[in-house]
């Protein structure tokens, strides 16, 4: 029972990254390329696990959450202020921007099965999310979201199995990386919807009081199950012929498998949107607390006005955009640019921090294998970050997206410039610690 509760607790990370954006991206990948991009979801699941484990390990070993560890790394006041402003601004603005998509996605799923108006359903979803955040403790909210992820998994995986996909094609798509024509940016999207910066602060913020073996077990199972659910969504999306939309996918499933499949898809989409609609405000509040809390800051308690004020603000943004029945395109473009800067920064910081002997001690410091794996993931986050920045800039200027070749060459140059200074920082901290 304790292990099950531990898995449910860490499933909050799965609930955070499996939202309407993940469902849209994964299902679109299935509709356009069948199973050819399953490998991208397999990689992103492994990358998410590597970074989330490092973030939680910092908290458990050093008793500093990720925000506090960032402050610990920067001693000069100006540097610390700039870093905290960048991180807090990008995380909170990003959570607020994507909260609108979470609310709209949850509402879209509910409306496929329940005959209410869009505004009524938006208010209902916002009210339920607000009540759960107001009256629930973080651990209980996490366990509730774990149960919701379970329902989502049952809905999507049962529907995927009913489609009877070819095992040989699934295996080839998962284990043989390929880039079908025009799939480059979609591959980055599949990875980017799983590896998101605010999840690192969320996972670190809830890790306090856990033990390393328990964290690694619960986190591993939860993220792997989340990755499998995302793959199930891709398989479900492969049933769509032509232009992808939630309505088209629902109708296709109903025609192929019967009305039960339509209901299960609606349930899964609602669970994805509602769970992410809770985790985004919670992640914003936890991030703000980790960056701004003082030792005597009682108001940053879960029931304090600052903590509640942050998540209420993020939730309100989502509800208001949902009521307006529009997607916050300008805010999302800006959030993509900010998160594009933040994701590689946080990933590089994690790599340096878990090699900091004064922070991690001799037992929990990274070894050679862990450093190799994290270095690969950090390199990918640089590609993702640059992709987000370049796409956001192109969209803002009304231009087409950059080509994959241009993105690869730009990323290679940035990685080469980062390699030497990051390596020096790691070598210094492994020997002397922060100082």
LOFI-246838 format. One record per residue (C-alpha): residue number from 1; residue in three letters; x, y, z. Coordinates in nm, 4 decimals, padded with zeros to 6 digits. Each point is the difference from the previous one (the first is absolute). Layout:
pos / code / u / v / w
NUM / ALA / X / Y / Z $
...
This chain:
pos / code / u / v / w
1 / UNK / 00.0000 / 00.0000 / 00.0000 $
2 / UNK / 00.2843 / 00.2409 / 00.0831 $
3 / UNK / 00.1626 / -00.0668 / -00.3385 $
4 / UNK / -00.3310 / 00.0561 / -00.1781 $
5 / UNK / -00.0530 / 00.3299 / 00.1838 $
6 / UNK / 00.3575 / 00.0991 / -00.0882 $
7 / UNK / -00.0675 / -00.0652 / -00.3694 $
8 / UNK / -00.3242 / 00.1982 / 00.0208 $
9 / UNK / 00.1850 / 00.2850 / 00.1701 $
10 / UNK / 00.2683 / 00.0262 / -00.2692 $
11 / UNK / -00.2618 / -00.0342 / -00.2743 $
12 / UNK / -00.0517 / 00.3735 / 00.0438 $
13 / UNK / 00.2952 / 00.0340 / -00.2400 $
14 / UNK / -00.1795 / -00.2146 / -00.2583 $
15 / UNK / -00.3166 / 00.2011 / 00.0568 $
16 / UNK / 00.1968 / 00.3170 / -00.0665 $
17 / UNK / 00.1544 / -00.1034 / -00.3320 $
18 / UNK / -00.2961 / -00.1942 / -00.1422 $
19 / UNK / -00.2277 / 00.2907 / -00.0787 $
20 / UNK / -00.1998 / 00.1080 / -00.3045 $
21 / UNK / 00.3222 / 00.1133 / -00.1670 $
22 / UNK / 00.1540 / -00.3472 / 00.0328 $
23 / UNK / -00.3190 / -00.1661 / -00.1216 $
24 / UNK / -00.0223 / 00.2335 / -00.2987 $
25 / UNK / 00.3676 / -00.0467 / -00.0914 $
26 / UNK / 00.0077 / -00.3774 / 00.0511 $
27 / UNK / -00.3315 / -00.0628 / -00.1738 $
28 / UNK / 00.1037 / 00.2252 / -00.2898 $
29 / UNK / 00.3262 / -00.1964 / -00.0302 $
30 / UNK / -00.2000 / -00.3228 / -00.0195 $
31 / UNK / -00.2433 / 00.1435 / -00.2542 $
32 / UNK / 00.2764 / 00.1300 / -00.2280 $
33 / UNK / 00.2745 / -00.2618 / 00.0405 $
34 / UNK / -00.1666 / -00.3021 / 00.1627 $
35 / UNK / 00.2583 / -00.1568 / 00.2389 $
36 / UNK / 00.3183 / 00.1431 / -00.1550 $
37 / UNK / 00.0527 / 00.2558 / 00.2809 $
38 / UNK / -00.0520 / -00.2275 / 00.3000 $
39 / UNK / 00.3750 / 00.0122 / 00.0613 $
40 / UNK / -00.0238 / 00.3728 / 00.0787 $
41 / UNK / -00.2462 / -00.0715 / 00.2821 $
42 / UNK / 00.2241 / -00.2805 / 00.1262 $
43 / UNK / 00.2979 / 00.2353 / 00.0102 $
44 / UNK / -00.1959 / 00.2852 / 00.1596 $
45 / UNK / -00.1236 / -00.2335 / 00.2745 $
46 / UNK / 00.3586 / -00.1005 / 00.0814 $
47 / UNK / 00.1158 / 00.3638 / -00.0108 $
48 / UNK / -00.2826 / 00.1076 / 00.2289 $
49 / UNK / 00.0903 / -00.2733 / 00.2505 $
50 / UNK / 00.3700 / 00.0965 / 00.0012 $
51 / UNK / -00.0649 / 00.3697 / 00.0633 $
52 / UNK / -00.2822 / -00.0531 / 00.2503 $
53 / UNK / 00.2097 / -00.2451 / 00.2028 $
54 / UNK / 00.2859 / 00.2503 / 00.0150 $
55 / UNK / -00.2305 / 00.2808 / 00.1091 $
56 / UNK / -00.1634 / -00.2083 / 00.2751 $
57 / UNK / 00.3374 / -00.1400 / 00.1121 $
58 / UNK / 00.1300 / 00.3527 / 00.0618 $
59 / UNK / -00.2884 / 00.0682 / 00.2384 $
60 / UNK / 00.0235 / -00.3303 / 00.1847 $
61 / UNK / 00.3777 / 00.0105 / 00.0485 $
62 / UNK / 00.0601 / 00.3715 / 00.0588 $
63 / UNK / -00.3407 / 00.0905 / 00.1493 $
64 / UNK / -00.0067 / 00.2873 / -00.2506 $
65 / UNK / -00.2651 / 00.0015 / -00.2694 $
66 / UNK / 00.0920 / 00.0980 / -00.3536 $
67 / UNK / -00.0688 / 00.3693 / 00.0473 $
68 / UNK / 00.2046 / 00.0132 / 00.3201 $
69 / UNK / 00.2812 / -00.1909 / -00.1684 $
70 / UNK / 00.0039 / 00.2594 / -00.2799 $
71 / UNK / 00.0361 / 00.2761 / 00.2584 $
72 / UNK / 00.2776 / -00.2014 / 00.1665 $
73 / UNK / 00.1988 / -00.0089 / -00.3251 $
74 / UNK / -00.0017 / 00.3777 / -00.0522 $
75 / UNK / 00.1663 / 00.2108 / 00.2686 $
76 / UNK / -00.0017 / 00.3422 / -00.1653 $
77 / UNK / -00.3221 / 00.1884 / 00.0627 $
78 / UNK / -00.0440 / 00.1285 / -00.3565 $
79 / UNK / 00.0591 / -00.3437 / -00.1531 $
80 / UNK / -00.2417 / -00.1605 / 00.2443 $
81 / UNK / -00.2676 / 00.2627 / -00.0699 $
82 / UNK / 00.0307 / -00.0424 / -00.3774 $
83 / UNK / -00.0166 / -00.3788 / 00.0181 $
84 / UNK / -00.2957 / -00.0029 / 00.2403 $
85 / UNK / -00.1871 / 00.2548 / -00.2134 $
86 / UNK / 00.0589 / -00.2048 / -00.3157 $
87 / UNK / -00.1004 / -00.3311 / 00.1550 $
88 / UNK / -00.3025 / 00.1253 / 00.1913 $
89 / UNK / -00.1244 / 00.2098 / -00.2907 $
90 / UNK / 00.0319 / -00.2791 / -00.2547 $
91 / UNK / -00.1492 / -00.2676 / 00.2239 $
92 / UNK / -00.2958 / 00.2000 / 00.1290 $
93 / UNK / -00.0782 / 00.1636 / -00.3347 $
94 / UNK / 00.0403 / -00.3342 / -00.1759 $
95 / UNK / -00.2341 / -00.1719 / 00.2466 $
96 / UNK / -00.2576 / 00.2783 / -00.0421 $
97 / UNK / 00.0183 / -00.0132 / -00.3790 $
98 / UNK / -00.0322 / -00.3772 / -00.0229 $
99 / UNK / -00.2691 / -00.0134 / 00.2675 $
100 / UNK / -00.2410 / 00.1345 / -00.2605 $
101 / UNK / 00.0801 / -00.2981 / -00.2234 $
102 / UNK / -00.0480 / -00.2367 / 00.2947 $
103 / UNK / -00.3419 / 00.1446 / 00.0819 $
104 / UNK / -00.1092 / -00.0008 / -00.3653 $
105 / UNK / 00.1236 / -00.3579 / -00.0475 $
106 / UNK / -00.1805 / -00.1286 / 00.3074 $
107 / UNK / -00.3164 / 00.1803 / -00.1090 $
108 / UNK / 00.0290 / -00.1426 / -00.3535 $
109 / UNK / 00.0180 / -00.3528 / 00.1416 $
110 / UNK / -00.2954 / 00.0527 / 00.2328 $
111 / UNK / -00.2137 / 00.1532 / -00.2757 $
112 / UNK / 00.0461 / -00.3125 / -00.2122 $
113 / UNK / -00.2077 / -00.1878 / 00.2573 $
114 / UNK / -00.1971 / 00.2578 / 00.2045 $
115 / UNK / -00.2542 / 00.2376 / -00.1638 $
116 / UNK / 00.0884 / 00.3289 / 00.1705 $
117 / UNK / 00.1010 / 00.3330 / -00.1473 $
118 / UNK / 00.3718 / 00.0752 / -00.0310 $
119 / UNK / -00.0169 / 00.2865 / 00.2484 $
120 / UNK / -00.1868 / -00.2114 / 00.2574 $
121 / UNK / 00.2521 / -00.2822 / -00.0314 $
122 / UNK / 00.2923 / 00.2448 / 00.0224 $
123 / UNK / -00.1323 / 00.1447 / 00.3247 $
124 / UNK / -00.0657 / -00.3496 / 00.1366 $
125 / UNK / 00.3521 / -00.1238 / -00.0803 $
126 / UNK / 00.1558 / 00.3165 / 00.1451 $
127 / UNK / -00.2109 / -00.0257 / 00.3159 $
128 / UNK / 00.0877 / -00.3677 / 00.0551 $
129 / UNK / 00.3712 / 00.0692 / -00.0504 $
130 / UNK / -00.0123 / 00.2975 / 00.2367 $
131 / UNK / -00.1808 / -00.1933 / 00.2737 $
132 / UNK / 00.2471 / -00.2864 / -00.0193 $
133 / UNK / 00.2983 / 00.2358 / 00.0221 $
134 / UNK / -00.1564 / 00.2076 / 00.2800 $
135 / UNK / -00.1004 / -00.2823 / 00.2330 $
136 / UNK / 00.2474 / -00.2730 / -00.0927 $
137 / UNK / 00.3543 / -00.0472 / 00.1232 $
138 / UNK / 00.2716 / -00.0445 / -00.2608 $
139 / UNK / 00.0476 / -00.3705 / 00.0745 $
140 / UNK / -00.3730 / -00.0708 / -00.0178 $
141 / UNK / -00.0365 / 00.2024 / -00.3178 $
142 / UNK / 00.2890 / -00.1990 / -00.1487 $
143 / UNK / -00.1631 / -00.3296 / 00.0908 $
144 / UNK / -00.3322 / 00.1155 / -00.1465 $
145 / UNK / 00.1758 / 00.0947 / -00.3230 $
146 / UNK / 00.1679 / -00.3402 / -00.0002 $
147 / UNK / -00.3431 / -00.1614 / 00.0009 $
148 / UNK / -00.1081 / 00.2305 / -00.2829 $
149 / UNK / 00.3069 / -00.0998 / -00.2016 $
150 / UNK / -00.1024 / -00.3618 / 00.0582 $
151 / UNK / -00.3452 / 00.0683 / -00.1473 $
152 / UNK / 00.1609 / 00.1814 / -00.2922 $
153 / UNK / 00.2334 / -00.2926 / -00.0577 $
154 / UNK / -00.2839 / -00.2526 / 00.0044 $
155 / UNK / -00.1960 / 00.2126 / -00.2469 $
156 / UNK / 00.2773 / 00.0462 / -00.2536 $
157 / UNK / 00.1728 / -00.3373 / 00.0332 $
158 / UNK / -00.3229 / -00.2018 / -00.0207 $
159 / UNK / -00.0940 / 00.1943 / -00.3116 $
160 / UNK / 00.3501 / -00.0505 / -00.1465 $
161 / UNK / -00.0088 / -00.3763 / 00.0637 $
162 / UNK / -00.3429 / -00.0233 / -00.1620 $
163 / UNK / 00.1468 / 00.1401 / -00.3221 $
164 / UNK / 00.2283 / -00.3099 / -00.0111 $
165 / UNK / 00.3148 / 00.1711 / -00.1316 $
166 / UNK / 00.2764 / -00.2103 / -00.1551 $
167 / UNK / 00.2547 / -00.1003 / 00.2647 $
168 / UNK / 00.2784 / -00.0041 / -00.2610 $
169 / UNK / -00.0817 / 00.3555 / -00.1109 $
170 / UNK / -00.0209 / 00.1202 / 00.3607 $
171 / UNK / 00.3399 / -00.1516 / 00.0798 $
172 / UNK / 00.1592 / 00.1476 / -00.3113 $
173 / UNK / -00.1445 / 00.3452 / 00.0716 $
174 / UNK / 00.1153 / -00.0068 / 00.3636 $
175 / UNK / 00.3534 / -00.1327 / -00.0529 $
176 / UNK / 00.0980 / 00.1327 / -00.3434 $
177 / UNK / 00.0344 / 00.3807 / -00.0017 $
178 / UNK / -00.1169 / 00.1518 / -00.3239 $
179 / UNK / -00.0953 / 00.3430 / -00.1348 $
180 / UNK / -00.2739 / -00.0307 / -00.2626 $
181 / UNK / -00.0282 / 00.2978 / -00.2348 $
182 / UNK / -00.1299 / 00.3043 / 00.1835 $
183 / UNK / 00.0181 / -00.1610 / 00.3461 $
184 / UNK / 00.2967 / 00.1899 / 00.1474 $
185 / UNK / -00.1927 / 00.2609 / 00.1997 $
186 / UNK / -00.2607 / -00.2553 / 00.1063 $
187 / UNK / 00.2790 / -00.2162 / 00.1475 $
188 / UNK / 00.1175 / 00.2993 / 00.2022 $
189 / UNK / -00.3588 / 00.0596 / 00.1057 $
190 / UNK / -00.0380 / -00.3569 / 00.1275 $
191 / UNK / 00.3136 / 00.0379 / 00.2107 $
192 / UNK / -00.0832 / 00.3529 / 00.1116 $
193 / UNK / -00.3471 / -00.0897 / 00.1283 $
194 / UNK / 00.1546 / -00.2575 / 00.2352 $
195 / UNK / 00.3163 / 00.1793 / 00.1151 $
196 / UNK / -00.1295 / 00.3321 / 00.1373 $
197 / UNK / 00.1817 / 00.2295 / 00.2436 $
198 / UNK / -00.2771 / 00.0635 / 00.2524 $
199 / UNK / -00.0286 / -00.3731 / 00.0674 $
200 / UNK / 00.3563 / 00.0050 / 00.1333 $
201 / UNK / -00.0986 / 00.2588 / 00.2613 $
202 / UNK / -00.3204 / -00.1892 / 00.0754 $
203 / UNK / 00.1818 / -00.3317 / 00.0506 $
204 / UNK / 00.2679 / 00.1637 / 00.2129 $
205 / UNK / -00.2577 / 00.1873 / 00.2066 $
206 / UNK / -00.1931 / -00.3133 / 00.0989 $
207 / UNK / 00.3076 / -00.2197 / 00.0601 $
208 / UNK / 00.0792 / 00.1329 / 00.3485 $
209 / UNK / -00.0385 / -00.2729 / 00.2625 $
210 / UNK / 00.0349 / -00.2852 / -00.2506 $
211 / UNK / 00.2785 / -00.2577 / -00.0007 $
212 / UNK / 00.2194 / -00.0591 / -00.3045 $
213 / UNK / -00.1020 / -00.3646 / -00.0641 $
214 / UNK / -00.3704 / 00.0801 / 00.0434 $
215 / UNK / 00.0248 / 00.3044 / -00.2254 $
216 / UNK / 00.1834 / -00.1886 / -00.2726 $
217 / UNK / -00.2482 / -00.2876 / 00.0062 $
218 / UNK / -00.3149 / 00.2124 / 00.0020 $
219 / UNK / 00.1310 / 00.2559 / -00.2491 $
220 / UNK / 00.1271 / -00.2652 / -00.2424 $
221 / UNK / -00.3278 / -00.1925 / -00.0081 $
222 / UNK / -00.2093 / 00.3174 / -00.0258 $
223 / UNK / 00.1997 / 00.1531 / -00.2874 $
224 / UNK / 00.0299 / -00.3284 / -00.1899 $
225 / UNK / -00.3765 / -00.0498 / 00.0279 $
226 / UNK / -00.0485 / 00.3583 / -00.1158 $
227 / UNK / 00.2206 / -00.0683 / -00.3020 $
228 / UNK / -00.1972 / -00.3150 / -00.0816 $
229 / UNK / -00.3253 / 00.1985 / 00.0183 $
230 / UNK / 00.1448 / 00.2594 / -00.2400 $
231 / UNK / 00.0939 / -00.2812 / -00.2378 $
232 / UNK / -00.3554 / -00.1308 / 00.0307 $
233 / UNK / -00.1259 / 00.3424 / -00.1042 $
234 / UNK / 00.2225 / -00.0137 / -00.3090 $
235 / UNK / -00.1427 / -00.3416 / -00.0883 $
236 / UNK / -00.3550 / 00.1301 / 00.0452 $
237 / UNK / 00.0852 / 00.2958 / -00.2252 $
238 / UNK / 00.1116 / -00.2382 / -00.2746 $
239 / UNK / -00.3665 / -00.0887 / -00.0548 $
240 / UNK / -00.0762 / 00.3469 / -00.1408 $
241 / UNK / -00.0022 / 00.0425 / -00.3750 $
242 / UNK / 00.0416 / 00.3554 / -00.1272 $
243 / UNK / 00.0084 / 00.3209 / 00.2051 $
244 / UNK / 00.0411 / -00.0568 / 00.3734 $
245 / UNK / -00.2416 / 00.1439 / 00.2568 $
246 / UNK / -00.1480 / -00.1256 / 00.3257 $
247 / UNK / -00.3403 / -00.0315 / -00.1656 $
248 / UNK / 00.1443 / -00.1882 / -00.2978 $
249 / UNK / 00.1865 / -00.2403 / 00.2259 $
250 / UNK / -00.3072 / -00.0565 / 00.2166 $
251 / UNK / -00.2174 / -00.0704 / -00.3050 $
252 / UNK / 00.2622 / -00.2334 / -00.1491 $
253 / UNK / 00.0223 / -00.2032 / 00.3200 $
254 / UNK / -00.3779 / -00.0201 / 00.0316 $
255 / UNK / -00.0289 / -00.1238 / -00.3570 $
256 / UNK / 00.2767 / -00.2580 / 00.0364 $
257 / UNK / -00.0590 / -00.1287 / 00.3527 $
258 / UNK / -00.3416 / 00.1214 / 00.1135 $
259 / UNK / -00.1320 / 00.2664 / 00.2351 $
260 / UNK / 00.2026 / -00.1261 / 00.2972 $
261 / UNK / 00.3236 / 00.1087 / -00.1697 $
262 / UNK / -00.1390 / 00.3507 / -00.0495 $
263 / UNK / -00.0883 / 00.0164 / 00.3703 $
264 / UNK / 00.3445 / -00.1263 / 00.1054 $
265 / UNK / 00.1727 / 00.2551 / -00.2227 $
266 / UNK / -00.2125 / 00.2775 / 00.1521 $
267 / UNK / 00.0883 / -00.1267 / 00.3487 $
268 / UNK / 00.3708 / -00.0127 / -00.0814 $
269 / UNK / 00.0040 / 00.3478 / -00.1530 $
270 / UNK / -00.1899 / 00.1448 / 00.2964 $
271 / UNK / 00.2330 / -00.1712 / 00.2486 $
272 / UNK / 00.3052 / 00.1341 / -00.1853 $
273 / UNK / -00.1324 / 00.3550 / -00.0070 $
274 / UNK / -00.1334 / 00.0026 / 00.3561 $
275 / UNK / 00.3110 / -00.1544 / 00.1543 $
276 / UNK / 00.2269 / 00.2476 / -00.1802 $
277 / UNK / -00.2371 / 00.2830 / 00.0956 $
278 / UNK / 00.0814 / -00.0842 / 00.3627 $
279 / UNK / 00.3724 / -00.0649 / -00.0346 $
280 / UNK / 00.0846 / 00.3179 / -00.1952 $
281 / UNK / -00.1254 / 00.2395 / 00.2741 $
282 / UNK / 00.1509 / -00.2237 / 00.2681 $
283 / UNK / 00.3363 / -00.0056 / -00.1785 $
284 / UNK / -00.0046 / 00.3793 / -00.0344 $
285 / UNK / -00.0660 / 00.0428 / 00.3744 $
286 / UNK / 00.2672 / -00.2537 / 00.1000 $
287 / UNK / 00.2533 / 00.1684 / -00.2307 $
288 / UNK / -00.0776 / 00.3441 / 00.1407 $
289 / UNK / 00.0298 / -00.1303 / 00.3561 $
290 / UNK / 00.3347 / -00.1663 / -00.0686 $
291 / UNK / 00.1424 / 00.3210 / -00.1473 $
292 / UNK / -00.1440 / 00.2637 / 00.2336 $
293 / UNK / -00.0642 / -00.1711 / 00.3339 $
294 / UNK / 00.2023 / 00.1275 / 00.2981 $
295 / UNK / 00.0773 / -00.2073 / 00.3101 $
296 / UNK / -00.2732 / 00.1826 / 00.1936 $
297 / UNK / -00.2390 / 00.0201 / -00.2963 $
298 / UNK / -00.3092 / -00.1642 / 00.1500 $
299 / UNK / -00.2209 / 00.1518 / -00.2687 $
300 / UNK / 00.1539 / -00.2385 / -00.2562 $
301 / UNK / -00.1638 / -00.2915 / 00.1785 $
302 / UNK / -00.2403 / -00.1971 / -00.2206 $
303 / UNK / -00.2887 / 00.1844 / 00.1661 $
304 / UNK / 00.1797 / 00.3364 / -00.0051 $
305 / UNK / -00.1172 / 00.2937 / -00.2074 $
306 / UNK / 00.3095 / 00.0191 / -00.2225 $
307 / UNK / -00.0081 / -00.3697 / -00.0887 $
308 / UNK / -00.3745 / 00.0059 / -00.0645 $
309 / UNK / 00.0244 / 00.3323 / -00.1796 $
310 / UNK / 00.2392 / -00.1412 / -00.2619 $
311 / UNK / -00.2043 / -00.3081 / -00.0851 $
312 / UNK / -00.3259 / 00.1962 / 00.0083 $
313 / UNK / 00.1443 / 00.2471 / -00.2487 $
314 / UNK / 00.1162 / -00.2735 / -00.2372 $
315 / UNK / -00.3338 / -00.1830 / 00.0232 $
316 / UNK / -00.1926 / 00.3250 / -00.0580 $
317 / UNK / 00.1955 / 00.0674 / -00.3202 $
318 / UNK / -00.0951 / -00.3425 / -00.1347 $
319 / UNK / -00.3670 / 00.0377 / 00.0901 $
320 / UNK / -00.0242 / 00.3497 / -00.1494 $
321 / UNK / 00.1532 / -00.1088 / -00.3290 $
322 / UNK / -00.2274 / -00.3052 / 00.0044 $
323 / UNK / -00.3080 / 00.2198 / 00.0472 $
324 / UNK / 00.1149 / 00.2215 / -00.2847 $
325 / UNK / 00.0207 / -00.3184 / -00.2137 $
326 / UNK / 00.3333 / 00.1042 / -00.1469 $
327 / UNK / 00.3492 / -00.1352 / 00.0244 $
328 / UNK / 00.2539 / 00.2427 / 00.1445 $
329 / UNK / 00.2270 / -00.0059 / -00.3061 $
330 / UNK / 00.2173 / 00.3032 / 00.0882 $
331 / UNK / 00.0510 / -00.1224 / 00.3575 $
332 / UNK / 00.0814 / -00.3518 / -00.1168 $
333 / UNK / 00.2540 / 00.1343 / -00.2507 $
334 / UNK / 00.1662 / 00.2033 / 00.2750 $
335 / UNK / -00.0109 / -00.2964 / 00.2390 $
336 / UNK / 00.1652 / -00.2200 / -00.2636 $
337 / UNK / 00.2811 / 00.2511 / -00.0360 $
338 / UNK / 00.0499 / 00.0300 / 00.3776 $
339 / UNK / -00.0163 / -00.3751 / 00.0541 $
340 / UNK / 00.2383 / -00.0409 / -00.2925 $
341 / UNK / 00.2523 / 00.2025 / 00.1974 $
342 / UNK / -00.0852 / -00.1678 / 00.3308 $
343 / UNK / 00.0008 / -00.3688 / -00.0940 $
344 / UNK / 00.3684 / -00.0288 / -00.1041 $
345 / UNK / 00.1004 / 00.2324 / 00.2835 $
346 / UNK / -00.1679 / -00.2195 / 00.2623 $
347 / UNK / 00.1365 / -00.3148 / -00.1623 $
348 / UNK / 00.3556 / 00.1385 / 00.0004 $
349 / UNK / -00.0425 / 00.1138 / 00.3594 $
350 / UNK / -00.1194 / -00.3469 / 00.1017 $
351 / UNK / 00.3050 / -00.1573 / -00.1618 $
352 / UNK / 00.2289 / 00.2370 / 00.1916 $
353 / UNK / -00.1923 / -00.0267 / 00.3280 $
354 / UNK / -00.0020 / -00.3804 / 00.0183 $
355 / UNK / 00.3796 / 00.0149 / -00.0403 $
356 / UNK / 00.0365 / 00.2503 / 00.2858 $
357 / UNK / 00.1697 / -00.1819 / 00.2866 $
358 / UNK / -00.1003 / 00.2626 / 00.2576 $
359 / UNK / -00.3653 / -00.0403 / -00.0999 $
360 / UNK / -00.0260 / -00.3747 / -00.0670 $
361 / UNK / 00.2703 / -00.1513 / 00.2229 $
362 / UNK / 00.2148 / -00.2952 / -00.0997 $
363 / UNK / -00.2784 / -00.2592 / -00.0224 $
364 / UNK / -00.2614 / 00.1780 / -00.2151 $
365 / UNK / 00.2315 / 00.1810 / -00.2434 $
366 / UNK / -00.0315 / -00.1020 / -00.3656 $
367 / UNK / 00.2105 / -00.2833 / -00.1358 $
368 / UNK / 00.1415 / -00.0413 / -00.3512 $
369 / UNK / -00.3064 / -00.1808 / -00.1417 $
370 / UNK / -00.2430 / 00.2530 / 00.1475 $
371 / UNK / 00.2077 / 00.2890 / -00.1359 $
372 / UNK / 00.0075 / -00.1536 / -00.3472 $
373 / UNK / -00.3773 / -00.0489 / -00.0056 $
374 / UNK / -00.0690 / 00.3469 / 00.1355 $
375 / UNK / 00.2396 / 00.1569 / -00.2512 $
376 / UNK / -00.1937 / -00.1610 / -00.2854 $
377 / UNK / -00.3280 / 00.1242 / 00.1432 $
378 / UNK / 00.1404 / 00.3498 / 00.0582 $
379 / UNK / 00.1115 / 00.0142 / -00.3632 $
380 / UNK / -00.3523 / -00.0911 / -00.1112 $
381 / UNK / -00.1483 / 00.2697 / 00.2257 $
382 / UNK / 00.2228 / 00.2546 / -00.1716 $
383 / UNK / -00.1491 / -00.1085 / -00.3329 $
384 / UNK / -00.3498 / 00.0234 / 00.1485 $
385 / UNK / 00.0705 / 00.3395 / 00.1495 $
386 / UNK / 00.1326 / 00.1432 / -00.3236 $
387 / UNK / -00.2908 / -00.1547 / -00.1873 $
388 / UNK / -00.2483 / 00.1693 / 00.2319 $
389 / UNK / 00.1742 / 00.3363 / -00.0291 $
390 / UNK / 00.0359 / -00.0152 / -00.3787 $
391 / UNK / -00.3566 / -00.1209 / -00.0563 $
392 / UNK / -00.1377 / 00.2664 / 00.2341 $
393 / UNK / 00.2012 / 00.2670 / -00.1772 $
394 / UNK / -00.1096 / -00.1227 / -00.3438 $
395 / UNK / -00.3650 / -00.0064 / 00.1079 $
396 / UNK / 00.0234 / 00.3495 / 00.1473 $
397 / UNK / 00.1510 / 00.1306 / -00.3261 $
398 / UNK / -00.2467 / -00.1890 / -00.2181 $
399 / UNK / 00.2700 / -00.2169 / -00.1566 $
400 / UNK / 00.0209 / -00.3755 / -00.0576 $
401 / UNK / 00.1613 / -00.2328 / 00.2526 $
402 / UNK / 00.3779 / -00.0514 / -00.0284 $
403 / UNK / 00.1135 / -00.3110 / -00.1833 $
404 / UNK / 00.1240 / -00.2999 / 00.2032 $
405 / UNK / 00.3440 / 00.0335 / -00.1627 $
406 / UNK / 00.0339 / 00.3639 / 00.1115 $
407 / UNK / -00.1129 / -00.0965 / 00.3486 $
408 / UNK / 00.2530 / -00.2849 / 00.0229 $
409 / UNK / 00.2946 / 00.2156 / -00.1111 $
410 / UNK / -00.0978 / 00.2842 / 00.2331 $
411 / UNK / -00.0374 / -00.2428 / 00.2905 $
412 / UNK / 00.3355 / -00.1630 / -00.0733 $
413 / UNK / 00.1701 / 00.3386 / 00.0175 $
414 / UNK / -00.1659 / 00.0912 / 00.3303 $
415 / UNK / 00.0824 / -00.3401 / 00.1541 $
416 / UNK / 00.3642 / 00.0375 / -00.1069 $
417 / UNK / 00.0170 / 00.3435 / 00.1657 $
418 / UNK / -00.1544 / -00.1346 / 00.3220 $
419 / UNK / 00.2075 / -00.3160 / 00.0269 $
420 / UNK / 00.3270 / 00.1526 / 00.1286 $
421 / UNK / -00.1351 / 00.2375 / 00.2697 $
422 / UNK / -00.2500 / -00.2598 / 00.1282 $
423 / UNK / 00.2739 / -00.2651 / 00.0163 $
424 / UNK / 00.2205 / 00.2385 / 00.1992 $
425 / UNK / -00.2829 / 00.0754 / 00.2428 $
426 / UNK / -00.0675 / -00.3707 / 00.0505 $
427 / UNK / 00.3689 / -00.0784 / 00.0594 $
428 / UNK / 00.0311 / 00.2849 / 00.2529 $
429 / UNK / -00.3132 / -00.0980 / 00.1936 $
430 / UNK / 00.0881 / -00.3682 / 00.0073 $
431 / UNK / 00.3299 / 00.0934 / 00.1610 $
432 / UNK / -00.0761 / 00.3028 / 00.2160 $
433 / UNK / -00.3785 / 00.0427 / 00.0075 $
434 / UNK / -00.1690 / 00.3395 / -00.0412 $
435 / UNK / 00.2239 / 00.2870 / 00.0882 $
